[in-house]
Structure formats: C-alpha cells, structure tokens
Amino acid sequence: MNFIDKNVSVEQAIILLAKNGIQVNEKEAKIILELLYLVSKNYDKPKEKNILEP
C-alpha cells in the first residue's frame, strides 16, 4: 500500500500508542497505520442536505 501524504510516522505512532498503554513494535505500528489510512481513504463523508429557505 502506498500513500503519498503520510502525516504520521511509524515512530510517532509507537510513541502515541505507548502513551495510551499499548506496546507495539515497528511492524505492528505500520500495519495499524496502513489500516487507518485505508479506512480514511475509503470513508465517504455524509452529504449535507440542502435546505432551501424561502
């Protein structure tokens, strides 16, 4: 999986997870980041309803 704009490094993810009591290695952190990028890429924001006011 190749993302052009990765804003979170593997090291940052490991530090952030460790602050929340989750210990992961680099391989696990990379998998978690890939999953999160995939979810965010495929997420469709709900469309806003256009309400016409008289």
mmCIF entry with sequence, helices, sheets and N, C-alpha, C, O atoms, coordinates in Angstrom:
data_MODEL
# 
_entry.id   MODEL 
# 
_entity.id                         1 
_entity.type                       polymer 
_entity.pdbx_number_of_molecules   1 
# 
_entity_poly.entity_id                      1 
_entity_poly.type                           'polypeptide(L)' 
_entity_poly.nstd_linkage                   no 
_entity_poly.nstd_monomer                   no 
_entity_poly.pdbx_seq_one_letter_code       MNFIDKNVSVEQAIILLAKNGIQVNEKEAKIILELLYLVSKNYDKPKEKNILEP 
_entity_poly.pdbx_seq_one_letter_code_can   MNFIDKNVSVEQAIILLAKNGIQVNEKEAKIILELLYLVSKNYDKPKEKNILEP 
_entity_poly.pdbx_strand_id                 A 
# 
loop_
_entity_poly_seq.entity_id 
_entity_poly_seq.num 
_entity_poly_seq.mon_id 
_entity_poly_seq.hetero 
1 1  MET n 
1 2  ASN n 
1 3  PHE n 
1 4  ILE n 
1 5  ASP n 
1 6  LYS n 
1 7  ASN n 
1 8  VAL n 
1 9  SER n 
1 10 VAL n 
1 11 GLU n 
1 12 GLN n 
1 13 ALA n 
1 14 ILE n 
1 15 ILE n 
1 16 LEU n 
1 17 LEU n 
1 18 ALA n 
1 19 LYS n 
1 20 ASN n 
1 21 GLY n 
1 22 ILE n 
1 23 GLN n 
1 24 VAL n 
1 25 ASN n 
1 26 GLU n 
1 27 LYS n 
1 28 GLU n 
1 29 ALA n 
1 30 LYS n 
1 31 ILE n 
1 32 ILE n 
1 33 LEU n 
1 34 GLU n 
1 35 LEU n 
1 36 LEU n 
1 37 TYR n 
1 38 LEU n 
1 39 VAL n 
1 40 SER n 
1 41 LYS n 
1 42 ASN n 
1 43 TYR n 
1 44 ASP n 
1 45 LYS n 
1 46 PRO n 
1 47 LYS n 
1 48 GLU n 
1 49 LYS n 
1 50 ASN n 
1 51 ILE n 
1 52 LEU n 
1 53 GLU n 
1 54 PRO n 
# 
_struct_asym.id          A 
_struct_asym.entity_id   1 
# 
loop_
_struct_conf.conf_type_id 
_struct_conf.id 
_struct_conf.pdbx_PDB_helix_id 
_struct_conf.beg_label_comp_id 
_struct_conf.beg_label_asym_id 
_struct_conf.beg_label_seq_id 
_struct_conf.pdbx_beg_PDB_ins_code 
_struct_conf.end_label_comp_id 
_struct_conf.end_label_asym_id 
_struct_conf.end_label_seq_id 
_struct_conf.pdbx_end_PDB_ins_code 
_struct_conf.beg_auth_comp_id 
_struct_conf.beg_auth_asym_id 
_struct_conf.beg_auth_seq_id 
_struct_conf.end_auth_comp_id 
_struct_conf.end_auth_asym_id 
_struct_conf.end_auth_seq_id 
_struct_conf.pdbx_PDB_helix_class 
_struct_conf.details 
_struct_conf.pdbx_PDB_helix_length 
HELX_P HELX_P1 AA1 VAL A 10 ? LYS A 19 ? VAL A 10 LYS A 19 1 ? 10 
HELX_P HELX_P2 AA2 GLU A 26 ? ASN A 42 ? GLU A 26 ASN A 42 1 ? 17 
# 
_struct_conf_type.id          HELX_P 
_struct_conf_type.criteria    ? 
_struct_conf_type.reference   ? 
# 
loop_
_atom_site.group_PDB 
_atom_site.id 
_atom_site.type_symbol 
_atom_site.label_atom_id 
_atom_site.label_alt_id 
_atom_site.label_comp_id 
_atom_site.label_asym_id 
_atom_site.label_entity_id 
_atom_site.label_seq_id 
_atom_site.pdbx_PDB_ins_code 
_atom_site.Cartn_x 
_atom_site.Cartn_y 
_atom_site.Cartn_z 
_atom_site.occupancy 
_atom_site.B_iso_or_equiv 
_atom_site.pdbx_formal_charge 
_atom_site.auth_seq_id 
_atom_site.auth_comp_id 
_atom_site.auth_asym_id 
_atom_site.auth_atom_id 
_atom_site.pdbx_PDB_model_num 
ATOM 1   N N  . MET A 1 1  ? 0.856   -1.166 0.000  1.00 0.00 ? 1  MET A N  1 
ATOM 2   C CA . MET A 1 1  ? 0.000   0.000  0.000  1.00 0.00 ? 1  MET A CA 1 
ATOM 3   C C  . MET A 1 1  ? 0.902   1.229  0.000  1.00 0.00 ? 1  MET A C  1 
ATOM 4   O O  . MET A 1 1  ? 1.863   1.304  0.766  1.00 0.00 ? 1  MET A O  1 
ATOM 5   N N  . ASN A 1 2  ? 0.588   2.182  -0.856 1.00 0.00 ? 2  ASN A N  1 
ATOM 6   C CA . ASN A 1 2  ? 1.448   3.340  -0.984 1.00 0.00 ? 2  ASN A CA 1 
ATOM 7   C C  . ASN A 1 2  ? 0.622   4.617  -0.867 1.00 0.00 ? 2  ASN A C  1 
ATOM 8   O O  . ASN A 1 2  ? -0.235  4.891  -1.708 1.00 0.00 ? 2  ASN A O  1 
ATOM 9   N N  . PHE A 1 3  ? 0.881   5.386  0.168  1.00 0.00 ? 3  PHE A N  1 
ATOM 10  C CA . PHE A 1 3  ? 0.191   6.646  0.357  1.00 0.00 ? 3  PHE A CA 1 
ATOM 11  C C  . PHE A 1 3  ? 1.180   7.774  0.152  1.00 0.00 ? 3  PHE A C  1 
ATOM 12  O O  . PHE A 1 3  ? 2.282   7.745  0.702  1.00 0.00 ? 3  PHE A O  1 
ATOM 13  N N  . ILE A 1 4  ? 0.806   8.747  -0.617 1.00 0.00 ? 4  ILE A N  1 
ATOM 14  C CA . ILE A 1 4  ? 1.697   9.860  -0.924 1.00 0.00 ? 4  ILE A CA 1 
ATOM 15  C C  . ILE A 1 4  ? 1.836   10.781 0.289  1.00 0.00 ? 4  ILE A C  1 
ATOM 16  O O  . ILE A 1 4  ? 2.946   11.178 0.642  1.00 0.00 ? 4  ILE A O  1 
ATOM 17  N N  . ASP A 1 5  ? 0.733   11.116 0.917  1.00 0.00 ? 5  ASP A N  1 
ATOM 18  C CA . ASP A 1 5  ? 0.744   12.072 2.024  1.00 0.00 ? 5  ASP A CA 1 
ATOM 19  C C  . ASP A 1 5  ? 0.559   11.371 3.359  1.00 0.00 ? 5  ASP A C  1 
ATOM 20  O O  . ASP A 1 5  ? -0.515  11.444 3.957  1.00 0.00 ? 5  ASP A O  1 
ATOM 21  N N  . LYS A 1 6  ? 1.588   10.700 3.825  1.00 0.00 ? 6  LYS A N  1 
ATOM 22  C CA . LYS A 1 6  ? 1.534   10.096 5.152  1.00 0.00 ? 6  LYS A CA 1 
ATOM 23  C C  . LYS A 1 6  ? 2.006   11.147 6.146  1.00 0.00 ? 6  LYS A C  1 
ATOM 24  O O  . LYS A 1 6  ? 3.136   11.628 6.067  1.00 0.00 ? 6  LYS A O  1 
ATOM 25  N N  . ASN A 1 7  ? 1.147   11.492 7.063  1.00 0.00 ? 7  ASN A N  1 
ATOM 26  C CA . ASN A 1 7  ? 1.474   12.548 8.015  1.00 0.00 ? 7  ASN A CA 1 
ATOM 27  C C  . ASN A 1 7  ? 1.956   12.012 9.350  1.00 0.00 ? 7  ASN A C  1 
ATOM 28  O O  . ASN A 1 7  ? 2.469   12.781 10.164 1.00 0.00 ? 7  ASN A O  1 
ATOM 29  N N  . VAL A 1 8  ? 1.810   10.722 9.601  1.00 0.00 ? 8  VAL A N  1 
ATOM 30  C CA . VAL A 1 8  ? 2.214   10.138 10.873 1.00 0.00 ? 8  VAL A CA 1 
ATOM 31  C C  . VAL A 1 8  ? 3.277   9.078  10.593 1.00 0.00 ? 8  VAL A C  1 
ATOM 32  O O  . VAL A 1 8  ? 3.056   8.147  9.819  1.00 0.00 ? 8  VAL A O  1 
ATOM 33  N N  . SER A 1 9  ? 4.435   9.235  11.237 1.00 0.00 ? 9  SER A N  1 
ATOM 34  C CA . SER A 1 9  ? 5.494   8.248  11.045 1.00 0.00 ? 9  SER A CA 1 
ATOM 35  C C  . SER A 1 9  ? 5.240   7.048  11.950 1.00 0.00 ? 9  SER A C  1 
ATOM 36  O O  . SER A 1 9  ? 4.451   7.117  12.892 1.00 0.00 ? 9  SER A O  1 
ATOM 37  N N  . VAL A 1 10 ? 5.916   5.961  11.650 1.00 0.00 ? 10 VAL A N  1 
ATOM 38  C CA . VAL A 1 10 ? 5.797   4.753  12.466 1.00 0.00 ? 10 VAL A CA 1 
ATOM 39  C C  . VAL A 1 10 ? 6.270   5.051  13.882 1.00 0.00 ? 10 VAL A C  1 
ATOM 40  O O  . VAL A 1 10 ? 5.659   4.596  14.849 1.00 0.00 ? 10 VAL A O  1 
ATOM 41  N N  . GLU A 1 11 ? 7.347   5.808  14.009 1.00 0.00 ? 11 GLU A N  1 
ATOM 42  C CA . GLU A 1 11 ? 7.873   6.153  15.329 1.00 0.00 ? 11 GLU A CA 1 
ATOM 43  C C  . GLU A 1 11 ? 6.873   6.975  16.134 1.00 0.00 ? 11 GLU A C  1 
ATOM 44  O O  . GLU A 1 11 ? 6.703   6.751  17.333 1.00 0.00 ? 11 GLU A O  1 
ATOM 45  N N  . GLN A 1 12 ? 6.205   7.933  15.472 1.00 0.00 ? 12 GLN A N  1 
ATOM 46  C CA . GLN A 1 12 ? 5.188   8.742  16.152 1.00 0.00 ? 12 GLN A CA 1 
ATOM 47  C C  . GLN A 1 12 ? 4.024   7.876  16.612 1.00 0.00 ? 12 GLN A C  1 
ATOM 48  O O  . GLN A 1 12 ? 3.486   8.083  17.700 1.00 0.00 ? 12 GLN A O  1 
ATOM 49  N N  . ALA A 1 13 ? 3.632   6.905  15.788 1.00 0.00 ? 13 ALA A N  1 
ATOM 50  C CA . ALA A 1 13 ? 2.530   6.012  16.147 1.00 0.00 ? 13 ALA A CA 1 
ATOM 51  C C  . ALA A 1 13 ? 2.905   5.168  17.359 1.00 0.00 ? 13 ALA A C  1 
ATOM 52  O O  . ALA A 1 13 ? 2.083   4.972  18.255 1.00 0.00 ? 13 ALA A O  1 
ATOM 53  N N  . ILE A 1 14 ? 4.134   4.668  17.395 1.00 0.00 ? 14 ILE A N  1 
ATOM 54  C CA . ILE A 1 14 ? 4.581   3.861  18.531 1.00 0.00 ? 14 ILE A CA 1 
ATOM 55  C C  . ILE A 1 14 ? 4.554   4.687  19.810 1.00 0.00 ? 14 ILE A C  1 
ATOM 56  O O  . ILE A 1 14 ? 4.101   4.206  20.849 1.00 0.00 ? 14 ILE A O  1 
ATOM 57  N N  . ILE A 1 15 ? 5.034   5.922  19.742 1.00 0.00 ? 15 ILE A N  1 
ATOM 58  C CA . ILE A 1 15 ? 5.045   6.802  20.915 1.00 0.00 ? 15 ILE A CA 1 
ATOM 59  C C  . ILE A 1 15 ? 3.625   7.100  21.378 1.00 0.00 ? 15 ILE A C  1 
ATOM 60  O O  . ILE A 1 15 ? 3.334   7.036  22.572 1.00 0.00 ? 15 ILE A O  1 
ATOM 61  N N  . LEU A 1 16 ? 2.747   7.424  20.445 1.00 0.00 ? 16 LEU A N  1 
ATOM 62  C CA . LEU A 1 16 ? 1.364   7.749  20.790 1.00 0.00 ? 16 LEU A CA 1 
ATOM 63  C C  . LEU A 1 16 ? 0.644   6.557  21.412 1.00 0.00 ? 16 LEU A C  1 
ATOM 64  O O  . LEU A 1 16 ? -0.073  6.705  22.402 1.00 0.00 ? 16 LEU A O  1 
ATOM 65  N N  . LEU A 1 17 ? 0.835   5.386  20.833 1.00 0.00 ? 17 LEU A N  1 
ATOM 66  C CA . LEU A 1 17 ? 0.212   4.191  21.385 1.00 0.00 ? 17 LEU A CA 1 
ATOM 67  C C  . LEU A 1 17 ? 0.775   3.873  22.768 1.00 0.00 ? 17 LEU A C  1 
ATOM 68  O O  . LEU A 1 17 ? 0.030   3.468  23.661 1.00 0.00 ? 17 LEU A O  1 
ATOM 69  N N  . ALA A 1 18 ? 2.080   4.054  22.952 1.00 0.00 ? 18 ALA A N  1 
ATOM 70  C CA . ALA A 1 18 ? 2.713   3.780  24.251 1.00 0.00 ? 18 ALA A CA 1 
ATOM 71  C C  . ALA A 1 18 ? 2.170   4.710  25.327 1.00 0.00 ? 18 ALA A C  1 
ATOM 72  O O  . ALA A 1 18 ? 2.003   4.295  26.474 1.00 0.00 ? 18 ALA A O  1 
ATOM 73  N N  . LYS A 1 19 ? 1.893   5.963  24.972 1.00 0.00 ? 19 LYS A N  1 
ATOM 74  C CA . LYS A 1 19 ? 1.321   6.899  25.934 1.00 0.00 ? 19 LYS A CA 1 
ATOM 75  C C  . LYS A 1 19 ? -0.053  6.435  26.419 1.00 0.00 ? 19 LYS A C  1 
ATOM 76  O O  . LYS A 1 19 ? -0.501  6.809  27.503 1.00 0.00 ? 19 LYS A O  1 
ATOM 77  N N  . ASN A 1 20 ? -0.714  5.614  25.600 1.00 0.00 ? 20 ASN A N  1 
ATOM 78  C CA . ASN A 1 20 ? -2.035  5.097  25.946 1.00 0.00 ? 20 ASN A CA 1 
ATOM 79  C C  . ASN A 1 20 ? -1.974  3.643  26.417 1.00 0.00 ? 20 ASN A C  1 
ATOM 80  O O  . ASN A 1 20 ? -2.990  2.950  26.451 1.00 0.00 ? 20 ASN A O  1 
ATOM 81  N N  . GLY A 1 21 ? -0.770  3.190  26.782 1.00 0.00 ? 21 GLY A N  1 
ATOM 82  C CA . GLY A 1 21 ? -0.618  1.872  27.364 1.00 0.00 ? 21 GLY A CA 1 
ATOM 83  C C  . GLY A 1 21 ? -0.606  0.720  26.389 1.00 0.00 ? 21 GLY A C  1 
ATOM 84  O O  . GLY A 1 21 ? -0.811  -0.426 26.789 1.00 0.00 ? 21 GLY A O  1 
ATOM 85  N N  . ILE A 1 22 ? -0.369  0.993  25.111 1.00 0.00 ? 22 ILE A N  1 
ATOM 86  C CA . ILE A 1 22 ? -0.358  -0.057 24.087 1.00 0.00 ? 22 ILE A CA 1 
ATOM 87  C C  . ILE A 1 22 ? 1.070   -0.198 23.559 1.00 0.00 ? 22 ILE A C  1 
ATOM 88  O O  . ILE A 1 22 ? 1.612   0.727  22.954 1.00 0.00 ? 22 ILE A O  1 
ATOM 89  N N  . GLN A 1 23 ? 1.666   -1.358 23.795 1.00 0.00 ? 23 GLN A N  1 
ATOM 90  C CA . GLN A 1 23 ? 3.033   -1.609 23.354 1.00 0.00 ? 23 GLN A CA 1 
ATOM 91  C C  . GLN A 1 23 ? 3.009   -2.353 22.021 1.00 0.00 ? 23 GLN A C  1 
ATOM 92  O O  . GLN A 1 23 ? 2.460   -3.451 21.929 1.00 0.00 ? 23 GLN A O  1 
ATOM 93  N N  . VAL A 1 24 ? 3.601   -1.758 20.993 1.00 0.00 ? 24 VAL A N  1 
ATOM 94  C CA . VAL A 1 24 ? 3.679   -2.382 19.670 1.00 0.00 ? 24 VAL A CA 1 
ATOM 95  C C  . VAL A 1 24 ? 5.089   -2.233 19.134 1.00 0.00 ? 24 VAL A C  1 
ATOM 96  O O  . VAL A 1 24 ? 5.828   -1.334 19.537 1.00 0.00 ? 24 VAL A O  1 
ATOM 97  N N  . ASN A 1 25 ? 5.456   -3.121 18.220 1.00 0.00 ? 25 ASN A N  1 
ATOM 98  C CA . ASN A 1 25 ? 6.750   -2.978 17.546 1.00 0.00 ? 25 ASN A CA 1 
ATOM 99  C C  . ASN A 1 25 ? 6.528   -2.240 16.229 1.00 0.00 ? 25 ASN A C  1 
ATOM 100 O O  . ASN A 1 25 ? 5.400   -1.877 15.898 1.00 0.00 ? 25 ASN A O  1 
ATOM 101 N N  . GLU A 1 26 ? 7.610   -2.020 15.479 1.00 0.00 ? 26 GLU A N  1 
ATOM 102 C CA . GLU A 1 26 ? 7.503   -1.249 14.233 1.00 0.00 ? 26 GLU A CA 1 
ATOM 103 C C  . GLU A 1 26 ? 6.591   -1.914 13.216 1.00 0.00 ? 26 GLU A C  1 
ATOM 104 O O  . GLU A 1 26 ? 5.828   -1.232 12.532 1.00 0.00 ? 26 GLU A O  1 
ATOM 105 N N  . LYS A 1 27 ? 6.657   -3.228 13.108 1.00 0.00 ? 27 LYS A N  1 
ATOM 106 C CA . LYS A 1 27 ? 5.829   -3.955 12.142 1.00 0.00 ? 27 LYS A CA 1 
ATOM 107 C C  . LYS A 1 27 ? 4.349   -3.795 12.479 1.00 0.00 ? 27 LYS A C  1 
ATOM 108 O O  . LYS A 1 27 ? 3.529   -3.559 11.591 1.00 0.00 ? 27 LYS A O  1 
ATOM 109 N N  . GLU A 1 28 ? 4.008   -3.925 13.760 1.00 0.00 ? 28 GLU A N  1 
ATOM 110 C CA . GLU A 1 28 ? 2.611   -3.790 14.178 1.00 0.00 ? 28 GLU A CA 1 
ATOM 111 C C  . GLU A 1 28 ? 2.113   -2.365 13.989 1.00 0.00 ? 28 GLU A C  1 
ATOM 112 O O  . GLU A 1 28 ? 0.978   -2.155 13.561 1.00 0.00 ? 28 GLU A O  1 
ATOM 113 N N  . ALA A 1 29 ? 2.956   -1.382 14.308 1.00 0.00 ? 29 ALA A N  1 
ATOM 114 C CA . ALA A 1 29 ? 2.572   0.018  14.135 1.00 0.00 ? 29 ALA A CA 1 
ATOM 115 C C  . ALA A 1 29 ? 2.335   0.337  12.661 1.00 0.00 ? 29 ALA A C  1 
ATOM 116 O O  . ALA A 1 29 ? 1.414   1.081  12.324 1.00 0.00 ? 29 ALA A O  1 
ATOM 117 N N  . LYS A 1 30 ? 3.157   -0.220 11.794 1.00 0.00 ? 30 LYS A N  1 
ATOM 118 C CA . LYS A 1 30 ? 2.990   0.004  10.356 1.00 0.00 ? 30 LYS A CA 1 
ATOM 119 C C  . LYS A 1 30 ? 1.662   -0.568 9.868  1.00 0.00 ? 30 LYS A C  1 
ATOM 120 O O  . LYS A 1 30 ? 0.970   0.055  9.063  1.00 0.00 ? 30 LYS A O  1 
ATOM 121 N N  . ILE A 1 31 ? 1.311   -1.748 10.354 1.00 0.00 ? 31 ILE A N  1 
ATOM 122 C CA . ILE A 1 31 ? 0.038   -2.369 9.971  1.00 0.00 ? 31 ILE A CA 1 
ATOM 123 C C  . ILE A 1 31 ? -1.136  -1.523 10.455 1.00 0.00 ? 31 ILE A C  1 
ATOM 124 O O  . ILE A 1 31 ? -2.104  -1.322 9.722  1.00 0.00 ? 31 ILE A O  1 
ATOM 125 N N  . ILE A 1 32 ? -1.048  -1.029 11.689 1.00 0.00 ? 32 ILE A N  1 
ATOM 126 C CA . ILE A 1 32 ? -2.112  -0.186 12.239 1.00 0.00 ? 32 ILE A CA 1 
ATOM 127 C C  . ILE A 1 32 ? -2.268  1.083  11.398 1.00 0.00 ? 32 ILE A C  1 
ATOM 128 O O  . ILE A 1 32 ? -3.386  1.474  11.062 1.00 0.00 ? 32 ILE A O  1 
ATOM 129 N N  . LEU A 1 33 ? -1.148  1.723  11.061 1.00 0.00 ? 33 LEU A N  1 
ATOM 130 C CA . LEU A 1 33 ? -1.212  2.941  10.243 1.00 0.00 ? 33 LEU A CA 1 
ATOM 131 C C  . LEU A 1 33 ? -1.788  2.668  8.858  1.00 0.00 ? 33 LEU A C  1 
ATOM 132 O O  . LEU A 1 33 ? -2.585  3.460  8.354  1.00 0.00 ? 33 LEU A O  1 
ATOM 133 N N  . GLU A 1 34 ? -1.397  1.564  8.244  1.00 0.00 ? 34 GLU A N  1 
ATOM 134 C CA . GLU A 1 34 ? -1.932  1.227  6.929  1.00 0.00 ? 34 GLU A CA 1 
ATOM 135 C C  . GLU A 1 34 ? -3.438  1.024  6.991  1.00 0.00 ? 34 GLU A C  1 
ATOM 136 O O  . GLU A 1 34 ? -4.165  1.445  6.091  1.00 0.00 ? 34 GLU A O  1 
ATOM 137 N N  . LEU A 1 35 ? -3.905  0.380  8.055  1.00 0.00 ? 35 LEU A N  1 
ATOM 138 C CA . LEU A 1 35 ? -5.348  0.185  8.225  1.00 0.00 ? 35 LEU A CA 1 
ATOM 139 C C  . LEU A 1 35 ? -6.061  1.529  8.378  1.00 0.00 ? 35 LEU A C  1 
ATOM 140 O O  . LEU A 1 35 ? -7.095  1.762  7.752  1.00 0.00 ? 35 LEU A O  1 
ATOM 141 N N  . LEU A 1 36 ? -5.517  2.395  9.198  1.00 0.00 ? 36 LEU A N  1 
ATOM 142 C CA . LEU A 1 36 ? -6.149  3.699  9.408  1.00 0.00 ? 36 LEU A CA 1 
ATOM 143 C C  . LEU A 1 36 ? -6.159  4.542  8.137  1.00 0.00 ? 36 LEU A C  1 
ATOM 144 O O  . LEU A 1 36 ? -7.149  5.214  7.847  1.00 0.00 ? 36 LEU A O  1 
ATOM 145 N N  . TYR A 1 37 ? -5.050  4.512  7.368  1.00 0.00 ? 37 TYR A N  1 
ATOM 146 C CA . TYR A 1 37 ? -5.030  5.242  6.103  1.00 0.00 ? 37 TYR A CA 1 
ATOM 147 C C  . TYR A 1 37 ? -6.041  4.664  5.114  1.00 0.00 ? 37 TYR A C  1 
ATOM 148 O O  . TYR A 1 37 ? -6.697  5.410  4.386  1.00 0.00 ? 37 TYR A O  1 
ATOM 149 N N  . LEU A 1 38 ? -6.163  3.358  5.088  1.00 0.00 ? 38 LEU A N  1 
ATOM 150 C CA . LEU A 1 38 ? -7.119  2.710  4.187  1.00 0.00 ? 38 LEU A CA 1 
ATOM 151 C C  . LEU A 1 38 ? -8.552  3.081  4.555  1.00 0.00 ? 38 LEU A C  1 
ATOM 152 O O  . LEU A 1 38 ? -9.367  3.375  3.680  1.00 0.00 ? 38 LEU A O  1 
ATOM 153 N N  . VAL A 1 39 ? -8.854  3.067  5.843  1.00 0.00 ? 39 VAL A N  1 
ATOM 154 C CA . VAL A 1 39 ? -10.201 3.433  6.299  1.00 0.00 ? 39 VAL A CA 1 
ATOM 155 C C  . VAL A 1 39 ? -10.492 4.889  5.953  1.00 0.00 ? 39 VAL A C  1 
ATOM 156 O O  . VAL A 1 39 ? -11.571 5.207  5.454  1.00 0.00 ? 39 VAL A O  1 
ATOM 157 N N  . SER A 1 40 ? -9.529  5.773  6.217  1.00 0.00 ? 40 SER A N  1 
ATOM 158 C CA . SER A 1 40 ? -9.773  7.190  5.946  1.00 0.00 ? 40 SER A CA 1 
ATOM 159 C C  . SER A 1 40 ? -9.897  7.467  4.449  1.00 0.00 ? 40 SER A C  1 
ATOM 160 O O  . SER A 1 40 ? -10.645 8.355  4.042  1.00 0.00 ? 40 SER A O  1 
ATOM 161 N N  . LYS A 1 41 ? -9.165  6.709  3.630  1.00 0.00 ? 41 LYS A N  1 
ATOM 162 C CA . LYS A 1 41 ? -9.239  6.899  2.187  1.00 0.00 ? 41 LYS A CA 1 
ATOM 163 C C  . LYS A 1 41 ? -10.605 6.489  1.645  1.00 0.00 ? 41 LYS A C  1 
ATOM 164 O O  . LYS A 1 41 ? -11.115 7.107  0.711  1.00 0.00 ? 41 LYS A O  1 
ATOM 165 N N  . ASN A 1 42 ? -11.193 5.456  2.224  1.00 0.00 ? 42 ASN A N  1 
ATOM 166 C CA . ASN A 1 42 ? -12.449 4.919  1.719  1.00 0.00 ? 42 ASN A CA 1 
ATOM 167 C C  . ASN A 1 42 ? -13.679 5.456  2.439  1.00 0.00 ? 42 ASN A C  1 
ATOM 168 O O  . ASN A 1 42 ? -14.801 5.057  2.125  1.00 0.00 ? 42 ASN A O  1 
ATOM 169 N N  . TYR A 1 43 ? -13.484 6.353  3.400  1.00 0.00 ? 43 TYR A N  1 
ATOM 170 C CA . TYR A 1 43 ? -14.602 6.900  4.148  1.00 0.00 ? 43 TYR A CA 1 
ATOM 171 C C  . TYR A 1 43 ? -15.313 7.957  3.322  1.00 0.00 ? 43 TYR A C  1 
ATOM 172 O O  . TYR A 1 43 ? -14.688 8.898  2.831  1.00 0.00 ? 43 TYR A O  1 
ATOM 173 N N  . ASP A 1 44 ? -16.597 7.802  3.173  1.00 0.00 ? 44 ASP A N  1 
ATOM 174 C CA . ASP A 1 44 ? -17.404 8.804  2.484  1.00 0.00 ? 44 ASP A CA 1 
ATOM 175 C C  . ASP A 1 44 ? -18.112 9.650  3.529  1.00 0.00 ? 44 ASP A C  1 
ATOM 176 O O  . ASP A 1 44 ? -18.884 9.147  4.345  1.00 0.00 ? 44 ASP A O  1 
ATOM 177 N N  . LYS A 1 45 ? -17.834 10.934 3.485  1.00 0.00 ? 45 LYS A N  1 
ATOM 178 C CA . LYS A 1 45 ? -18.496 11.826 4.424  1.00 0.00 ? 45 LYS A CA 1 
ATOM 179 C C  . LYS A 1 45 ? -19.962 11.922 4.054  1.00 0.00 ? 45 LYS A C  1 
ATOM 180 O O  . LYS A 1 45 ? -20.306 11.945 2.872  1.00 0.00 ? 45 LYS A O  1 
ATOM 181 N N  . PRO A 1 46 ? -20.840 11.977 5.064  1.00 0.00 ? 46 PRO A N  1 
ATOM 182 C CA . PRO A 1 46 ? -22.267 12.128 4.749  1.00 0.00 ? 46 PRO A CA 1 
ATOM 183 C C  . PRO A 1 46 ? -22.501 13.439 4.002  1.00 0.00 ? 46 PRO A C  1 
ATOM 184 O O  . PRO A 1 46 ? -21.946 14.482 4.349  1.00 0.00 ? 46 PRO A O  1 
ATOM 185 N N  . LYS A 1 47 ? -23.308 13.359 3.007  1.00 0.00 ? 47 LYS A N  1 
ATOM 186 C CA . LYS A 1 47 ? -23.617 14.560 2.236  1.00 0.00 ? 47 LYS A CA 1 
ATOM 187 C C  . LYS A 1 47 ? -24.582 15.432 3.025  1.00 0.00 ? 47 LYS A C  1 
ATOM 188 O O  . LYS A 1 47 ? -25.519 14.943 3.656  1.00 0.00 ? 47 LYS A O  1 
ATOM 189 N N  . GLU A 1 48 ? -24.332 16.722 2.975  1.00 0.00 ? 48 GLU A N  1 
ATOM 190 C CA . GLU A 1 48 ? -25.209 17.658 3.670  1.00 0.00 ? 48 GLU A CA 1 
ATOM 191 C C  . GLU A 1 48 ? -26.480 17.850 2.859  1.00 0.00 ? 48 GLU A C  1 
ATOM 192 O O  . GLU A 1 48 ? -26.457 17.923 1.631  1.00 0.00 ? 48 GLU A O  1 
ATOM 193 N N  . LYS A 1 49 ? -27.581 17.930 3.579  1.00 0.00 ? 49 LYS A N  1 
ATOM 194 C CA . LYS A 1 49 ? -28.837 18.181 2.911  1.00 0.00 ? 49 LYS A CA 1 
ATOM 195 C C  . LYS A 1 49 ? -28.944 19.676 2.612  1.00 0.00 ? 49 LYS A C  1 
ATOM 196 O O  . LYS A 1 49 ? -28.682 20.526 3.462  1.00 0.00 ? 49 LYS A O  1 
ATOM 197 N N  . ASN A 1 50 ? -29.327 19.953 1.406  1.00 0.00 ? 50 ASN A N  1 
ATOM 198 C CA . ASN A 1 50 ? -29.511 21.350 1.028  1.00 0.00 ? 50 ASN A CA 1 
ATOM 199 C C  . ASN A 1 50 ? -30.920 21.766 1.430  1.00 0.00 ? 50 ASN A C  1 
ATOM 200 O O  . ASN A 1 50 ? -31.911 21.282 0.882  1.00 0.00 ? 50 ASN A O  1 
ATOM 201 N N  . ILE A 1 51 ? -30.983 22.654 2.379  1.00 0.00 ? 51 ILE A N  1 
ATOM 202 C CA . ILE A 1 51 ? -32.277 23.147 2.856  1.00 0.00 ? 51 ILE A CA 1 
ATOM 203 C C  . ILE A 1 51 ? -32.475 24.544 2.254  1.00 0.00 ? 51 ILE A C  1 
ATOM 204 O O  . ILE A 1 51 ? -31.717 25.476 2.522  1.00 0.00 ? 51 ILE A O  1 
ATOM 205 N N  . LEU A 1 52 ? -33.495 24.646 1.453  1.00 0.00 ? 52 LEU A N  1 
ATOM 206 C CA . LEU A 1 52 ? -33.791 25.938 0.831  1.00 0.00 ? 52 LEU A CA 1 
ATOM 207 C C  . LEU A 1 52 ? -34.732 26.721 1.735  1.00 0.00 ? 52 LEU A C  1 
ATOM 208 O O  . LEU A 1 52 ? -35.795 26.244 2.131  1.00 0.00 ? 52 LEU A O  1 
ATOM 209 N N  . GLU A 1 53 ? -34.308 27.926 2.043  1.00 0.00 ? 53 GLU A N  1 
ATOM 210 C CA . GLU A 1 53 ? -35.150 28.789 2.868  1.00 0.00 ? 53 GLU A CA 1 
ATOM 211 C C  . GLU A 1 53 ? -35.909 29.738 1.940  1.00 0.00 ? 53 GLU A C  1 
ATOM 212 O O  . GLU A 1 53 ? -35.351 30.259 0.975  1.00 0.00 ? 53 GLU A O  1 
ATOM 213 N N  . PRO A 1 54 ? -37.182 29.951 2.245  1.00 0.00 ? 54 PRO A N  1 
ATOM 214 C CA . PRO A 1 54 ? -37.982 30.850 1.387  1.00 0.00 ? 54 PRO A CA 1 
ATOM 215 C C  . PRO A 1 54 ? -37.606 32.297 1.531  1.00 0.00 ? 54 PRO A C  1 
ATOM 216 O O  . PRO A 1 54 ? -38.194 33.156 0.874  1.00 0.00 ? 54 PRO A O  1 
# 
